[in-house]
């Protein structure tokens, strides 16, 4: 996977979230920035599944690494209510601004 662009980092982070959490695609794409949060020494993900069920789980250290790299490159740290995974603009290797 080409991680030289922010879109590649986003794609790697999406695949890692689905791999390490076994979450449905719908739950992963519905994540907001505030759903990735620190609790004590670990980072956690809050996933909203079908029927309003909320699953909170600690992140694997590799998942933390991938999410941190993507969030930093996408510059979405301050947009807590915005989507964690933004859409790409065609094949430009740039993300659509969440604002």
Buried (B, 14 or more C-beta within 10 A) or exposed (E): EEBEBBBBBBBBBBEBBBEBBEBEEEBBBBBBBEBBBEEEEEBBBBBBEEEEEEEEBBBBEEBBEBBBBBBEBBEBEEBEEBBBBBEBEEEEEBBEEBE
